[in-house]
Structure formats: C-alpha cells, structure tokens
Amino acid sequence: MARSKKTPLELGKRERQVFETVMELSEASVNEVLEKLEDPPSYSAVRATLNFLVEKNWLKSRQVGPKYLYRSAAGKEKTRRSAAERLLSTFFGGSASEAVAALLDVSSGKLSDEELQDMAAMIQRAREEKQS
C-alpha cells in the first residue's frame, strides 16, 4: 500500500519546527535555522532534518559556496494552502465558518480595525466570486 505524502500537520515536532523556520526565512542555511530554533539540537541534527525534508520533497536545496541553502519545494503560498486545507478537514469538518469562528474566538480583542476591514473585504470578494 502506497503511503500518502505527509502534510505539515503530520510531520514530527522537530521536523515541523525546522520546516516552519525555513518557511519563515524563505531560504536558510543550517546555521540560520539553528539561530531561530528555541532549545536547538546539534548542528548535525538540524542538517540531518533538513536533508530528510529534502529527501521527502518538502524542501529544495542549493549549494552556495561551501554551504547549502534550503527553501520550500512547493512555494510558500501552496504550502500554506495545503496546510489550511488539511487543518480545515481535520479539525473543522471542512467548515470554513467554524474555522473562522475559532480564530475570532482566540483573537477576540486582539484584532485591529485594519485587520477586521481586511477580513470583511475578503468575505465580500468571496461573495462576488461565488456570484460570477
């Protein structure tokens, strides 16, 4: 039986931390990932995790001089969309409104007027796209 490709939610804790760090930096070396990690493992462990993520097609690497730089294999937007889809189906039964309600509940009182206006504009665009 063929195994399906893991999503960011299915990576191990350290793999996810390393992957998310690379995503945050857009492109990073082993040392740059080490600097960002809380309670980091050894250099060798981070390098091995990065190479594992390359082997599993989560990351791509390129050599620049003596070091390697790592970046997302799928691109930031595609990776975010995939993670959001998985989150929606896993925790909210595919319901976008339940996910938004949970986010608003967690963020209550913390959202700026600008963020609320941005969300309202996104909802309006979704309505318009549905009608066309």
Residue pairs with C-beta under 8 A, 6 or more apart in sequence:
5 56
5 57
6 56
7 82
7 83
7 86
8 16
8 19
8 20
8 79
8 82
8 83
8 86
9 83
9 86
9 87
9 90
11 19
11 58
14 41
14 45
14 49
15 49
15 52
15 53
17 37
18 33
18 37
18 46
18 49
18 50
18 53
19 53
19 58
19 59
21 28
21 33
21 36
21 37
22 28
22 33
22 50
22 53
22 59
22 70
22 71
22 72
23 72
23 76
23 79
24 36
25 32
25 33
25 36
26 71
26 76
27 69
27 70
27 71
28 36
28 69
28 70
28 71
29 67
29 68
29 69
29 70
30 43
30 46
30 47
30 50
30 67
30 68
31 43
31 67
33 46
33 50
33 70
34 40
34 43
34 46
37 46
40 46
50 59
50 61
50 68
50 70
51 61
53 59
53 70
54 60
54 61
54 70
54 73
57 73
58 72
58 73
58 74
59 70
59 71
59 72
59 73
60 70
60 71
60 72
60 73
61 68
61 69
61 70
61 71
62 68
62 69
63 69
72 79
74 82
87 99
88 94
88 95
88 96
88 99
91 99
92 98
92 99
92 102
104 111
